[in-house]
Amino acid sequence: MYNLYVPKDYNPFKKYPLVLFMHDAGVVSNNPTYTLTQGLGAVVWAEPSEQTKNEAIVLAPQYNYC
């Protein structure tokens, strides 16, 4: 499971940086939204104000319980 943010006006012919947010063991869960709440490390890059300055694709993988 993972969360993926793609810029609002995504253009497949344009290059975008990839922001990869790796959570720590504190949010190991089967709920992929927990990654988004840990320190806001992933969501801060998807904020409209940040996307205006630095358009990027944001990927936040989730490590699950087995």
Backbone as CSV, one residue per row, in Angstrom:
resi,resn,N_x,N_y,N_z,CA_x,CA_y,CA_z,C_x,C_y,C_z
1,MET,0.840,-1.176,0.000,0.000,0.000,0.000,0.890,1.246,0.000
2,TYR,0.358,2.303,-0.536,1.110,3.557,-0.588,0.154,4.699,-0.886
3,ASN,0.629,5.899,-0.651,-0.072,7.115,-1.040,0.758,7.774,-2.123
4,LEU,0.088,8.255,-3.146,0.773,8.909,-4.248,0.064,10.214,-4.566
5,TYR,0.837,11.292,-4.563,0.305,12.593,-4.963,0.901,12.949,-6.314
6,VAL,0.028,13.305,-7.239,0.444,13.749,-8.572,-0.012,15.203,-8.712
7,PRO,0.854,16.085,-9.199,0.475,17.501,-9.327,-0.856,17.693,-10.067
8,LYS,-1.571,18.707,-9.640,-2.905,19.004,-10.173,-2.916,19.084,-11.699
9,ASP,-1.992,19.800,-12.267,-1.939,19.971,-13.721,-0.834,19.099,-14.321
10,TYR,-0.795,17.851,-13.913,0.247,16.923,-14.356,0.323,16.861,-15.881
11,ASN,1.543,16.962,-16.391,1.791,16.879,-17.820,2.744,15.702,-18.050
12,PRO,2.318,14.645,-18.733,3.181,13.475,-18.909,4.444,13.752,-19.720
13,PHE,4.517,14.884,-20.381,5.697,15.226,-21.172,6.696,16.089,-20.395
14,LYS,6.352,16.429,-19.177,7.209,17.245,-18.326,7.880,16.358,-17.274
15,LYS,9.096,16.700,-16.879,9.793,15.956,-15.833,9.481,16.572,-14.476
16,TYR,9.229,15.707,-13.494,8.933,16.142,-12.134,9.883,15.434,-11.174
17,PRO,10.329,16.128,-10.133,11.093,15.425,-9.115,10.158,14.506,-8.319
18,LEU,10.723,13.461,-7.753,9.969,12.538,-6.914,10.413,12.726,-5.475
19,VAL,9.454,13.036,-4.607,9.724,13.121,-3.179,9.266,11.797,-2.585
20,LEU,10.187,11.076,-1.968,9.882,9.783,-1.363,9.946,9.939,0.148
21,PHE,8.813,9.744,0.809,8.769,9.855,2.262,8.690,8.462,2.862
22,MET,9.729,8.075,3.585,9.778,6.769,4.246,9.488,6.966,5.731
23,HIS,8.401,6.382,6.187,8.044,6.502,7.606,8.944,5.606,8.452
24,ASP,8.931,5.844,9.761,9.694,4.970,10.649,8.770,3.907,11.239
25,ALA,9.287,3.074,12.103,8.524,1.950,12.650,7.347,2.385,13.523
26,GLY,7.265,3.655,13.850,6.172,4.150,14.680,4.813,4.113,14.001
27,VAL,4.777,3.984,12.695,3.494,3.949,11.989,3.324,2.682,11.154
28,VAL,3.922,1.592,11.588,3.708,0.312,10.910,2.255,-0.076,11.145
29,SER,1.501,-0.221,10.075,0.062,-0.452,10.186,-0.470,-0.926,8.847
30,ASN,-1.684,-1.435,8.870,-2.369,-1.792,7.625,-3.169,-0.618,7.066
31,ASN,-3.111,0.521,7.733,-3.832,1.714,7.313,-2.852,2.658,6.604
32,PRO,-2.967,2.825,5.289,-2.004,3.654,4.556,-2.052,5.136,4.905
33,THR,-3.120,5.612,5.517,-3.172,7.041,5.862,-2.316,7.372,7.075
34,TYR,-1.900,6.379,7.856,-1.039,6.663,9.010,0.273,7.286,8.568
35,THR,0.775,6.882,7.425,2.015,7.463,6.908,1.880,8.974,6.745
36,LEU,0.703,9.433,6.371,0.495,10.854,6.112,0.469,11.690,7.383
37,THR,0.217,11.060,8.520,0.107,11.818,9.768,1.409,11.883,10.543
38,GLN,2.398,11.108,10.181,3.655,11.099,10.920,4.506,12.313,10.542
39,GLY,4.505,13.293,11.382,5.334,14.464,11.149,4.979,15.249,9.899
40,LEU,3.935,14.875,9.234,3.477,15.539,8.011,4.549,15.565,6.925
41,GLY,5.505,14.646,6.996,6.614,14.610,6.046,6.200,14.446,4.604
42,ALA,5.118,13.724,4.374,4.658,13.523,3.005,3.707,14.633,2.561
43,VAL,2.779,15.001,3.418,1.735,15.942,2.992,2.237,17.363,2.811
44,VAL,3.308,17.731,3.501,3.805,19.095,3.357,4.205,19.374,1.910
45,TRP,4.718,18.374,1.212,5.128,18.559,-0.189,3.948,18.643,-1.148
46,ALA,2.781,18.182,-0.717,1.592,18.221,-1.573,0.729,19.460,-1.328
47,GLU,1.097,20.260,-0.340,0.342,21.485,-0.063,0.370,22.395,-1.291
48,PRO,-0.745,23.055,-1.600,-0.779,23.951,-2.767,0.330,25.014,-2.746
49,SER,0.619,25.564,-1.577,1.665,26.595,-1.509,3.033,26.021,-1.878
50,GLU,3.310,24.794,-1.477,4.596,24.174,-1.807,4.627,23.742,-3.271
51,GLN,3.506,23.223,-3.779,3.445,22.801,-5.177,3.608,23.988,-6.117
52,THR,3.162,25.165,-5.697,3.355,26.370,-6.509,4.840,26.672,-6.663
53,LYS,5.595,26.467,-5.594,7.042,26.731,-5.625,7.823,25.571,-6.223
54,ASN,7.430,24.345,-5.897,8.186,23.151,-6.278,7.242,22.024,-6.669
55,GLU,6.794,22.025,-7.913,5.929,20.935,-8.350,6.681,19.612,-8.235
56,ALA,6.031,18.620,-7.635,6.676,17.325,-7.461,5.631,16.233,-7.303
57,ILE,6.043,15.024,-7.617,5.249,13.838,-7.316,5.705,13.376,-5.942
58,VAL,4.750,13.023,-5.085,5.079,12.619,-3.719,4.611,11.182,-3.508
59,LEU,5.529,10.327,-3.084,5.234,8.919,-2.830,5.508,8.602,-1.369
60,ALA,4.513,8.029,-0.700,4.653,7.655,0.709,4.232,6.197,0.875
61,PRO,5.190,5.256,0.774,4.857,3.845,0.947,4.485,3.534,2.394
62,GLN,3.711,2.485,2.578,3.277,2.054,3.911,3.737,0.633,4.161
63,TYR,4.467,0.419,5.240,4.866,-0.921,5.632,3.762,-1.511,6.489
64,ASN,3.265,-2.675,6.121,2.139,-3.309,6.802,2.588,-4.307,7.861
65,TYR,1.654,-4.561,8.783,1.827,-5.708,9.661,1.691,-6.951,8.816
66,CYS,2.389,-7.976,9.152,2.278,-9.231,8.397,1.050,-10.003,8.779
